Each structure stands twice: as structure tokens, then as C-alpha cells.
Amino acid sequence: MARKKIREYDSKRLLKEHLKRLAGISLDMKSAQVTQSTDFDELVQQEPWLSSTRLVVKPDMLFGKRGKSGLVALKLDLTGVMAFVNERLGKEVEMGGAKAPITTFIVEPFVPHEEEFYFSITSERLGSTVSFSECGGIEIEENWDKVKQVFVPTGKTLNSELCAPLIATLSLEIRGKIEAFLKGVFSVFEDLDFTFLEMNPFTLVDGEPYPLDMRGELDDTAAFKNFQKWGDVEFPLPFGRVMTPAEQLVYAMDEKTSASLKLSILNAKARIWTMVAGGGASVIYADTVGDLGYATDLGNYAEYSGAPKEEEVLHYARVLIDCATANPDGQGRALIVGGGIANFTDVAATFAGIIRAMREKQNQMREAKIRVYVRRGGPNWQQGLAKMRALSQEINVPIEVYGPEASMTGICQQAIEYIKESS
């Protein structure tokens, strides 16, 4: 399971669309998304209610405590919303120790209310925990002792029996409506493969539940079966995380393949770089470099897996080698082309893409004094390693090649020794 946060706008859109389908509950809930590219005239044509009601506007950037941080404006008209957005759009704010510009807002009708309820569902290993409180709102953390919880085992649904302790203290006038709402939302949670859903708060409008603030996370590994239900859902980066151009290229490649291609730049000026096959192995290599005291010299986290095609590996390796060889400073650099022992990935085939990229980038590699350390095992590993050895002679770049007889941690130590000697 991969938990990916989605914007509040998408959480509410999905809930509104599917609560009717799954539970017969209609939500009279409206919202609009505003970004740098938004034309307010066009937006009003699409959402006429924006010009006829009082509004709420707030950042939709995957961080909480917006109200406590003064980032929520209430009872504005459209002109006020535009002023609020224009004053803050693109401006950097600090939240939870992270700094980044605000790029996305959500605008909704202002809903006068008195009651504020808290409701959340969290997916866990053996089921889901459902939490409910009559004391929702910005002080929920201070009132967490008033939150009631039940556990719904995998394969079960949130039925009346499980709901009973959550709503036992509610008045009879609203108990039935809220029970139906909790059960319906749980059905949406299960059907759309949410991993987390929180409403803090939701209220009652004319006796009907109405979510005011929402947070949601989806299991993105379930996209293959939910793409029609989810629609054009966005998985934004965590707040404060801004992609480099190289990361954007790899991210775009990853979205178009059934394999996995990952790249995170840690230090663009570092001297140890990795191009590792397999998610588990990639963590071992990165952790080992850090454990040996050279975390600040580690340029990236990288991983390719899931039997990528040769052309995919070629494009991936091009990007990574460009990063590793940028701004040569006369000191040596190490590139670890590692991996564990593959179960089904053809080592020779994936190495073919890497070899093509190294041929193309050989001048850059020599200028940057790159030394390559290869360690790999798996199907056709002998052929793959033989081609790597031959490549070293062909392009005049030192490539040290090892099979499964060598340890993954051992070549990290060799890479560190090289950059120490070449400083």
C-alpha cells in the first residue's frame, strides 16, 4: 500500500460523486480550485455561485492548522477572495518546519454553523479505525480524550452495531442522519481505496451532514482499478518539496511505465551517486553510505525496478549521469551501479540501457573523474557484467565490476575510499 495525499478539493469531489452512488446520500457541497493559471471570469462562468454568496478561501497545500495560522478567510465576496489569493499566491510560507510557496487554493460557500463534529477513518494492517467526536474543530487535539473509536476488521463494513458506541450520546433527532452518513462515507472509503480520510469538522446544514474541512489519502497502487472512479485526481508533492528539473523528468517517465523509476536529489554538489536496481537494495546502499559517515556526500536516492525496458533505462541513466557529472571540480566522483540479486529482471537487458547512456556521456564522465562501481546478480548477470567490463576499456572510464560474490555494503566502502583519495 502506498499512501498518497490528495488535495482537499479532490477529497470533497470524490466524496460527493460517490456517496450518492454507494449510499444514496446527496451532498449539496460546492468548491472551486484556484491556481496561478486560473481566470476568474471563466471560473465564475463555470461556478456561478461564486458571485452570489459569501465565500471561504484557504490554501489547499496538504498542510493543516490553516485556521490557527491565519490562512483562512471567511465571509468574503468574490472581490475579497481575489484580493486574498493575489496577495498570497506564489508567496513562501513556513509550515511545520517546511518552506514553500502557496500555489493552490480552495474556495467554497461560507456555511454558518454551530455544531462541529470530528470524523476520520484510518486504514491499518488488519482493518480500519473509525474515530468520531462531538467536539470537532481547531481544538480537536486539546479534546482528543473525547474522541471515540471503533475498529472495523478487513472484509467487514461499518454496521449499526459498530456505529452504536460512536453516536450513543447524540440526540435522537440527529443520531440516525449521522449514523447513515458515517456508514456511507465508510463505503466510499473502502470502494475508492482511501487509506485515510478526515473531516475536521463536519456540521449539519438543515439537518444534513456537511463536511467543512477534509483531508484524504489514496492507495496509489490501486490506480489501475480506480482510474475511472478517481477521475483526474492529483497527487501533489508534500508541502516544501519542490522537484528539480531532473526529478521532474524521471517523475514523468515513472508515470508512463509499468516499471518503477525514482530519483531524489539530496545534494547536487555531492561526490557519491547511486543508480540502484530494486527498492530494498536502494535503501541499503543509501543507508550504508550514511552509516559510514558520508551522508553529506551522497548526491541522490535512486531506484529502478519492475523490469524496465532498455529504452526506459537508457533515458533514466542519461538523466542520472548528467546529475552526477554536473559542475566538475577536479575531484573524483563515484557512481554506484548496484543492486541485489534479481528474481526476474534481466540484468543484461537493463545494463544495455545503462551502457548506451555511458557511451553517450563518456566525455562528461571522464571530465568529472567518475569511477563506476558495479555490483549485481540475477538472470543473465554474467553477460551483463562482461559487457560492463568491456565498456570500461572502450570508453576509458574506470569501471570496477562485481557479481553476487561481493557485498553491497563493500562497494560503498570502495566508493568512499576513492573519493577520499581523490580529494
C-alpha positions as CSV (number, residue, x, y, z in Angstrom):
1,M,0.0,0.0,0.0
2,A,1.3,3.5,-0.9
3,R,-0.4,6.3,0.9
4,K,-0.5,9.4,-1.2
5,K,-2.1,12.6,0.0
6,I,-4.6,14.4,-2.3
7,R,-5.9,17.9,-2.2
8,E,-9.0,18.8,-0.2
9,Y,-10.7,19.8,-3.5
10,D,-10.2,16.2,-4.8
11,S,-11.2,14.6,-1.4
12,K,-14.5,16.5,-1.5
13,R,-15.1,15.9,-5.2
14,L,-14.7,12.1,-4.7
15,L,-16.9,12.0,-1.6
16,K,-19.7,14.0,-3.3
17,E,-19.6,11.9,-6.5
18,H,-19.6,8.5,-4.9
19,L,-21.6,9.0,-1.7
20,K,-24.7,9.3,-3.8
21,R,-23.8,6.2,-5.8
22,L,-22.9,4.0,-2.9
23,A,-25.2,5.2,-0.1
24,G,-27.9,7.3,-1.8
25,I,-26.8,10.4,0.1
26,S,-26.6,13.7,-1.8
27,L,-24.2,16.4,-0.6
28,D,-25.1,20.0,-1.6
29,M,-21.4,20.8,-1.4
30,K,-19.7,23.2,-3.8
31,S,-16.0,24.0,-4.2
32,A,-13.6,25.6,-6.7
33,Q,-9.9,25.3,-7.2
34,V,-7.7,28.4,-7.8
35,T,-4.2,28.3,-9.1
36,Q,-1.8,30.6,-10.9
37,S,-3.4,29.8,-14.2
38,T,-7.0,30.5,-13.0
39,D,-9.0,33.0,-15.0
40,F,-11.6,34.3,-12.5
41,D,-14.0,35.3,-15.3
42,E,-14.0,31.8,-16.7
43,L,-14.2,30.3,-13.2
44,V,-17.4,32.3,-12.4
45,Q,-19.0,31.1,-15.7
46,Q,-18.3,27.5,-14.6
47,E,-19.3,28.1,-11.0
48,P,-22.0,30.9,-10.9
49,W,-22.4,30.5,-7.1
50,L,-19.0,32.3,-6.6
51,S,-20.6,35.7,-7.4
52,S,-23.8,35.2,-5.4
53,T,-22.8,34.0,-2.0
54,R,-20.4,34.7,0.8
55,L,-17.2,32.6,0.5
56,V,-14.4,30.9,2.4
57,V,-10.9,30.7,0.9
58,K,-7.9,28.8,2.1
59,P,-4.7,27.2,0.8
60,D,-5.1,23.6,-0.5
61,M,-1.4,22.5,0.0
62,L,-1.5,19.3,2.1
63,F,-0.8,21.1,5.4
64,G,-3.1,21.5,8.4
65,K,-3.6,24.2,11.1
66,R,-4.6,26.7,8.4
67,G,-7.1,28.4,10.7
68,K,-4.6,28.7,13.5
69,S,-2.0,30.1,11.1
70,G,-4.3,32.9,9.8
71,L,-4.6,31.4,6.3
72,V,-8.3,31.0,6.2
73,A,-10.6,33.9,5.2
74,L,-14.3,33.9,5.9
75,K,-17.4,35.7,4.7
76,L,-15.7,37.3,1.7
77,D,-17.3,38.2,-1.6
78,L,-15.6,37.3,-4.8
79,T,-13.6,40.5,-4.9
80,G,-12.3,39.8,-1.4
81,V,-11.4,36.2,-2.4
82,M,-9.4,37.5,-5.4
83,A,-7.5,40.0,-3.2
84,F,-6.8,37.3,-0.6
85,V,-5.5,34.9,-3.3
86,N,-3.5,37.5,-5.2
87,E,-1.8,38.7,-2.0
88,R,-0.6,35.1,-1.2
89,L,-0.3,33.3,-4.4
90,G,3.3,32.4,-5.0
91,K,4.4,33.8,-1.6
92,E,6.5,31.5,0.5
93,V,5.2,30.4,3.9
94,E,6.6,28.2,6.6
95,M,4.5,25.4,8.0
96,G,5.8,22.6,10.2
97,G,9.4,23.4,9.5
98,A,9.0,23.4,5.8
99,K,9.0,26.4,3.5
100,A,7.4,26.7,0.1
101,P,5.2,29.0,-2.0
102,I,1.4,28.7,-1.9
103,T,0.3,27.6,-5.4
104,T,-3.3,26.3,-4.9
105,F,-6.4,27.5,-3.1
106,I,-9.9,26.1,-2.5
107,V,-12.9,28.4,-2.5
108,E,-16.2,27.3,-1.0
109,P,-19.5,28.9,0.1
110,F,-19.4,30.2,3.7
111,V,-21.6,27.9,5.8
112,P,-22.9,29.4,9.1
113,H,-23.0,26.7,11.8
114,E,-22.9,25.9,15.5
115,E,-22.2,22.2,15.8
116,E,-18.8,20.9,14.8
117,F,-18.1,17.1,14.6
118,Y,-14.9,15.2,14.0
119,F,-14.8,12.1,11.9
120,S,-11.8,10.1,10.5
121,I,-11.1,6.7,9.0
122,T,-7.5,5.3,9.0
123,S,-6.5,2.1,7.2
124,E,-4.3,-0.3,9.2
125,R,-2.8,-3.7,8.7
126,L,-5.9,-5.7,9.8
127,G,-8.7,-3.3,9.1
128,S,-9.7,0.4,9.7
129,T,-10.0,2.5,12.8
130,V,-13.0,4.8,12.8
131,S,-12.9,7.9,15.0
132,F,-15.8,10.2,15.9
133,S,-16.3,13.2,18.3
134,E,-18.9,15.7,19.0
135,C,-16.1,18.2,19.8
136,G,-14.6,18.8,16.4
137,G,-12.8,21.9,15.1
138,I,-9.4,23.6,15.5
139,E,-9.2,22.5,19.2
140,I,-9.6,18.7,18.4
141,E,-6.1,17.9,19.6
142,E,-6.8,19.5,23.0
143,N,-10.1,17.5,23.2
144,W,-8.7,14.2,21.9
145,D,-9.9,12.4,25.1
146,K,-13.4,13.0,23.8
147,V,-12.8,11.1,20.6
148,K,-14.5,7.6,20.4
149,Q,-13.0,4.9,18.3
150,V,-14.1,1.5,16.9
151,F,-12.1,-0.9,14.8
152,V,-13.6,-2.5,11.6
153,P,-11.8,-5.7,10.6
154,T,-10.8,-6.2,6.9
155,G,-13.7,-7.6,4.9
156,K,-16.3,-6.1,7.3
157,T,-18.3,-3.0,7.0
158,L,-19.3,-0.2,9.4
159,N,-22.6,-1.5,10.5
160,S,-25.1,-0.2,13.1
161,E,-23.7,-2.4,15.8
162,L,-20.2,-0.9,15.3
163,C,-21.6,2.6,15.0
164,A,-23.5,2.4,18.2
165,P,-20.7,3.4,20.6
166,L,-19.7,6.3,18.4
167,I,-23.0,8.0,18.3
168,A,-24.5,6.9,21.6
169,T,-24.5,10.3,23.2
170,L,-26.0,12.1,20.2
171,S,-29.6,13.4,20.5
172,L,-32.2,11.2,18.8
173,E,-33.1,13.9,16.4
174,I,-29.7,13.7,14.6
175,R,-28.4,10.2,15.5
176,G,-30.0,8.5,12.5
177,K,-28.7,11.0,10.0
178,I,-25.2,10.9,11.4
179,E,-25.1,7.1,11.5
180,A,-26.2,6.9,7.9
181,F,-23.5,9.4,6.9
182,L,-20.7,7.6,8.8
183,K,-21.7,4.3,7.2
184,G,-21.9,5.9,3.7
185,V,-18.6,7.6,4.0
186,F,-17.0,4.3,5.1
187,S,-18.4,2.7,2.0
188,V,-16.8,5.4,-0.2
189,F,-13.5,4.9,1.8
190,E,-13.5,1.2,1.0
191,D,-14.7,1.4,-2.6
192,L,-12.2,4.0,-3.7
193,D,-9.2,2.6,-1.8
194,F,-8.7,5.6,0.5
195,T,-6.1,4.9,3.2
196,F,-7.0,8.0,5.3
197,L,-10.0,10.3,5.4
198,E,-10.6,13.0,7.9
199,M,-13.4,15.6,8.3
200,N,-12.5,18.2,10.9
201,P,-15.1,19.5,11.2
202,F,-18.3,18.4,9.6
203,T,-21.5,20.1,10.6
204,L,-25.3,19.8,10.0
205,V,-27.0,22.1,7.5
206,D,-30.8,21.8,7.6
207,G,-30.3,18.6,9.5
208,E,-28.0,17.1,6.8
209,P,-24.2,16.3,7.3
210,Y,-21.9,18.8,5.5
211,P,-18.1,18.4,5.5
212,L,-16.3,21.8,6.1
213,D,-12.7,20.7,6.2
214,M,-11.4,17.4,4.7
215,R,-8.1,15.6,4.3
216,G,-7.7,12.4,2.2
217,E,-5.1,9.9,1.2
218,L,-5.4,7.2,-1.5
219,D,-3.6,4.0,-2.1
220,D,-2.0,4.9,-5.4
221,T,-1.1,1.3,-6.2
222,A,-4.9,0.8,-6.7
223,A,-5.0,3.3,-9.6
224,F,-5.2,0.5,-12.2
225,K,-8.7,-0.4,-10.9
226,N,-9.9,3.1,-9.8
227,F,-8.8,5.4,-12.6
228,Q,-12.4,5.9,-13.8
229,K,-13.7,6.4,-10.3
230,W,-10.9,8.8,-9.3
231,G,-11.0,10.8,-12.4
232,D,-8.3,13.5,-12.8
233,V,-7.0,13.2,-9.3
234,E,-3.7,14.9,-8.4
235,F,-1.0,13.5,-6.2
236,P,0.9,16.6,-5.2
237,L,4.3,16.6,-3.6
238,P,4.4,17.1,0.2
239,F,4.5,20.7,1.2
240,G,8.0,22.1,1.0
241,R,9.2,19.6,-1.6
242,V,10.0,21.2,-5.0
243,M,11.2,19.0,-7.8
244,T,14.4,19.8,-9.7
245,P,14.3,19.6,-13.5
246,A,16.0,16.2,-13.3
247,E,13.5,14.9,-10.8
248,Q,10.6,16.1,-13.0
249,L,12.0,14.2,-16.0
250,V,12.2,11.0,-14.0
251,Y,8.8,11.5,-12.4
252,A,7.3,12.0,-15.9
253,M,8.9,8.7,-17.1
254,D,7.7,6.9,-14.0
255,E,4.1,7.9,-14.7
256,K,4.3,6.4,-18.2
257,T,5.7,3.0,-17.3
258,S,4.6,-0.2,-15.5
259,A,8.1,-0.3,-14.0
260,S,9.4,1.9,-11.2
261,L,11.8,4.8,-11.8
262,K,12.7,7.0,-8.9
263,L,15.1,9.9,-8.4
264,S,15.5,12.3,-5.5
265,I,18.4,14.8,-5.5
266,L,19.9,15.1,-2.0
267,N,23.0,17.2,-2.7
268,A,23.7,18.4,-6.3
269,K,27.3,19.0,-5.5
270,A,28.0,15.7,-3.8
271,R,30.6,13.2,-5.0
272,I,28.8,9.8,-4.4
273,W,25.9,8.9,-6.7
274,T,23.8,5.8,-7.0
275,M,21.9,4.1,-9.7
276,V,20.4,1.1,-7.9
277,A,18.1,-1.7,-9.1
278,G,15.4,-2.6,-6.5
279,G,13.7,-0.6,-3.8
280,G,15.2,-2.6,-0.9
281,A,18.7,-2.5,-2.3
282,S,18.5,1.2,-3.0
283,V,17.8,1.8,0.7
284,I,20.7,-0.4,1.8
285,Y,23.1,1.5,-0.4
286,A,22.0,4.9,0.8
287,D,21.9,3.8,4.4
288,T,25.4,2.3,4.1
289,V,26.9,5.5,2.8
290,G,25.3,7.4,5.6
291,D,26.4,4.8,8.3
292,L,29.9,5.1,7.0
293,G,29.8,8.8,7.8
294,Y,29.4,10.2,4.3
295,A,25.7,11.1,4.2
296,T,26.5,14.7,3.2
297,D,28.5,13.3,0.2
298,L,25.6,11.3,-1.1
299,G,24.1,13.1,-4.1
300,N,20.9,11.2,-4.6
301,Y,18.4,8.4,-3.8
302,A,17.7,6.4,-7.0
303,E,15.9,3.2,-7.8
304,Y,14.8,1.4,-10.9
305,S,12.8,-1.8,-10.6
306,G,10.0,-3.9,-12.1
307,A,11.9,-5.0,-15.2
308,P,12.0,-1.6,-17.1
309,K,12.6,-1.7,-20.8
310,E,16.0,-0.9,-22.3
311,E,14.9,2.4,-23.7
312,E,13.4,3.4,-20.3
313,V,16.7,2.6,-18.5
314,L,18.6,4.5,-21.2
315,H,16.6,7.7,-20.6
316,Y,16.8,7.2,-16.9
317,A,20.5,6.7,-16.9
318,R,21.1,9.8,-19.1
319,V,19.3,12.0,-16.5
320,L,21.2,10.5,-13.6
321,I,24.7,10.7,-15.3
322,D,24.0,14.3,-16.1
323,C,23.4,15.0,-12.4
324,A,26.4,13.0,-11.3
325,T,28.8,14.8,-13.7
326,A,27.4,18.4,-13.4
327,N,29.9,21.1,-12.4
328,P,33.2,19.1,-12.4
329,D,35.6,20.4,-9.8
330,G,38.7,18.4,-10.4
331,Q,37.9,15.9,-7.6
332,G,36.9,12.4,-8.2
333,R,33.3,11.2,-8.1
334,A,31.9,7.7,-7.6
335,L,28.8,6.2,-9.3
336,I,27.5,3.0,-7.8
337,V,25.5,0.9,-10.2
338,G,24.3,-1.6,-7.7
339,G,21.5,-3.9,-6.9
340,G,20.8,-7.1,-5.1
341,I,20.2,-10.5,-6.8
342,A,17.3,-10.1,-9.1
343,N,14.4,-12.6,-9.3
344,F,13.1,-11.8,-12.7
345,T,14.8,-8.6,-14.0
346,D,17.1,-9.4,-16.9
347,V,20.4,-7.9,-15.7
348,A,21.9,-7.9,-19.2
349,A,18.9,-6.1,-20.7
350,T,18.8,-3.3,-18.1
351,F,22.6,-2.9,-18.3
352,A,22.2,-2.5,-22.0
353,G,20.4,0.8,-21.4
354,I,23.0,2.0,-18.9
355,I,25.8,1.0,-21.2
356,R,24.3,3.1,-24.1
357,A,23.9,6.1,-21.8
358,M,27.5,5.8,-20.6
359,R,28.8,5.7,-24.2
360,E,26.9,8.9,-24.9
361,K,28.1,10.6,-21.7
362,Q,31.7,9.3,-21.7
363,N,33.3,12.7,-22.2
364,Q,31.3,14.1,-19.3
365,M,32.2,11.1,-17.1
366,R,35.9,11.5,-17.8
367,E,35.9,15.2,-17.2
368,A,34.1,14.7,-13.9
369,K,36.6,11.9,-12.9
370,I,33.8,9.4,-12.4
371,R,34.7,5.9,-11.3
372,V,31.9,3.4,-11.6
373,Y,31.3,0.6,-9.1
374,V,29.1,-2.2,-10.4
375,R,27.6,-5.0,-8.2
376,R,24.7,-7.1,-9.5
377,G,23.3,-10.7,-9.6
378,G,20.3,-12.3,-11.2
379,P,19.2,-13.6,-14.6
380,N,21.9,-13.1,-17.2
381,W,24.2,-11.4,-14.7
382,Q,27.4,-12.9,-16.2
383,Q,26.6,-11.4,-19.6
384,G,25.7,-8.0,-18.1
385,L,28.9,-7.8,-16.1
386,A,31.0,-8.9,-19.0
387,K,29.6,-6.1,-21.1
388,M,30.3,-3.6,-18.3
389,R,34.0,-4.7,-18.2
390,A,34.3,-4.3,-22.0
391,L,32.7,-0.9,-21.8
392,S,35.4,0.3,-19.4
393,Q,38.1,-0.4,-22.0
394,E,36.0,1.1,-24.8
395,I,35.3,4.5,-23.2
396,N,38.3,4.8,-21.0
397,V,36.3,5.2,-17.8
398,P,37.3,3.1,-14.8
399,I,34.5,0.6,-14.0
400,E,35.0,-1.9,-11.3
401,V,32.7,-4.9,-11.8
402,Y,31.5,-7.4,-9.2
403,G,28.9,-10.2,-9.1
404,P,26.9,-11.6,-6.2
405,E,30.2,-12.8,-4.5
406,A,30.8,-9.2,-3.4
407,S,28.7,-7.5,-0.7
408,M,26.5,-4.5,-1.4
409,T,28.0,-2.6,1.5
410,G,31.5,-3.5,0.4
411,I,31.4,-1.4,-2.8
412,C,30.0,1.5,-0.9
413,Q,33.2,1.4,1.2
414,Q,35.3,1.3,-2.0
415,A,33.5,4.3,-3.4
416,I,34.2,6.2,-0.3
417,E,37.8,5.3,-0.3
418,Y,38.1,6.6,-3.9
419,I,36.6,10.0,-3.2
420,K,38.8,10.3,-0.1
421,E,42.0,9.5,-2.1
422,S,41.0,11.9,-5.0
423,S,40.2,14.9,-2.8
